[in-house]
């Protein structure tokens, strides 16, 4: 009986690549143009760089980590989980799968109780279980412990966003507080960050109004904003300012009151996170509302930190042309004020919508013209922060699924003499993604976290689908994970 089970598993593993290719070849072509992959390396551009495009830093010589030993990479992963992960990643990589998921989630099926239940249960047993930490805080805590046992930490993200009124914002605040308090249950510190989306505690409409006024103030420094608190610079001359073409009206008394309520919610979150000694990671959004989010983040960072360590980390999206300049000026301002500030570096998650909006206004896209430029900008930002850390200033989370960026940053850190146990340098990947990179960095001694969304299926899945739509290549090019997992399973089932 055991030998028969081994044979069945071996047959499944051998046929997975063929099965995936057949499904891809018969899948309906996507009606969306899709977004180029922002998270995995592509072939280098043979053409010379245009003037003004990012210059990729030279690659350090030190080999950072080993991905050849798949037995060692997946030593902490059970065979059952490896099988499920391999199958799920092959399904997720099929062309049209993201479009199909979006169509179903937005279809009439979801308005009928029985079909809705069947769809959600199907999603929960497959993609949700693979990419999410659980439906409740208790389930997420169990996933956090499993990550900790495998040598990884967790960034807890309850998946709350886009609150439409103050009542919803207050409810979301309570959930953030509960999430922070849950970290006190652990004797050690398996949770590296609590993730906060400002749209969950401040209505997006108000963020748009604040962003418009901040943009106009940058254009016209005579504009007085009576509600504005001390912050770091959030614009440079290359920043997209086309969202605000006319001078906005001042905030109304009601809007000023709502802005104060929103800021007080962030302050309560900061106070509780400081008590729990767990830092906050503020997620980035699109450029329409990002100025207001930067303002919230930096003004709170000035008020709250842990001695010489940052309590608050802002997110920089490297696919934006002004990313490095904004990173440098914010870091410089923080240093001059003596305020510790952290940054999370990502490639970006709103490329399609950003390009569509810029095109509708007849202006240049704020996003780099090529994937190569985005890779170069990301690595340049990473090099800048690593050099700052080596000088004793700064903290960074390098969130990337790109193998080459991971190798570059790890090697750069070694060359600069940054100790791998240094708390100011961390790597991060999404839960269920880039496992080989995560485990390779872990085995090399670096601190690695997994971005762990959790919450009810219907609450979390729309968010994940939107991210997948913006980064369709992220799932379809996870070939390294799929291949290494398959090889490790073949090794385990080898007679």
Steps between C-alpha positions, in 0.01 A plus 500: 500500500783740588679430172178562309465840674858589407436403139187716480684801640790452259261482206325818613828687533623391159180608328456837673711700251325330203158553662577869554620548142189332356272720708692809395472405133122448524424792731314795353730793438469781748295797389721726706834619373644411839796652683859404434653305785642730765624232735719261304810552286479515123767494233717814511419772253760485222436864406702778664332684785326828429635809673347542843398136544610323818849357499518151642761478779793270435443149632714399799718192454410314820257210427208571739317169540455155349185386317647182356434281806121468484509239778644760736274777368179313579619308804243676722205436265286188537441275200126565515553877486753465217250303291222752559732794430629348177150430369368844603790686340455308176129590497569863590753527216244411232414775258152633560477372858513851652241627250277202574525561874414868460207418273355248744548725806319785321229287338135444589600167652628687804153650558337159550566331833563143383733579203676762715563245773632246247733754338640626829552146634682404180723808520566443869624142448740601221636850442387651829665227708820542301531879502322599827559436868147419613150640540543614858773644718523166680560314173755761395686452831534129420646584159739747664625221730556269203699769322704558815573126528632510142732793577282777355302786653163647405368840397139488619252663262131479585413614149292802599474788252275757333276595791224731379406679823612567857303209641682253271833667584432457872418131453821451306695678772371247752616214278848652464525534878397137549759390243774695679394364839518144367877534465529524878398134526836386366795465735737567211437730202375303196309804370734749334237761399134592516385614156271804487317642201417865561186462285361280779509784754447801271242500218667506155297805400660703777845366405440627146411845630806516726727375220369768263569777754849364573579493127380857456702613801810353331420700185419816696677524836293804593203271555425466871366169632394567860451130579842391379741346753878476479604238244784401268506607132269285289551649151790566264488686169455173310200394712164465321300815572252475212225366727442858620467741208312775682531649847288284733249642743616501865380219722157567646455499879349152474796378294747647748316323779509170309870550429568548870298186581700302243831625635393414855425146387854470365635643827310236700647229278850644547461519877381139523775373269762682705367335815514161330844579353394396150558744211241613246532461127288751305393367160523711185210581268466670159638848435154659525502456880862410581602858594248500786621157613862619499392804701318285758793261524778755534316723747431195719863384468620834635280451806554128562815288497681258728810678627735476201289244313213587265148406600352591161609382154375674186473316168685620188384362164805475275302486175440874542752726329534724805544212748871536576488880528207486743675230703821704524338831596278338764796313650715815499225705669453230763874496571509879536211485748652208689196280427552128430292396199469169320409420141357200321606472136266337249468515124136610494141384467299755298675507166200446271279756674782756523572475128131517407445813708808678363396408145149639560656837589752493216801506732801274537461197722660534846629145462834402347488432128636146527522212744879531483481858625274387783747227599786752486310753713414236759860385529622861514259579786607182678868588458438850642327364811763228552774761484311710756468199730870427463565858619280436804183675386178366355281189487362322196272213407590368155171355379564323171424178314772580251784251538762730350406787732516264796843378398623853437383636837630204697840521334510877543426465871785250540741722307408798720563298814138511621453218746221263404345530845477879457142598592505784247508267199216263421375322190135422429283306259129425477380193689490214251725676249875493424556220751840409357618860539364522856658173610825576319534832682403333826761229458762768431418657837295804392180609673202412281128570548191388318226752421200321655149616403219358713128552552170369360530358149258749346689787664852399398449345155391819315818668625717208388328483160560869438869456581514194273336694216762773529786248512387209284858405428570451872313169509568384145876527540535318832675226303796475738279409797299254295805325359694479826194378691438235237861381518488482879177299489648262242799456731273423798294248305797341328500120573 
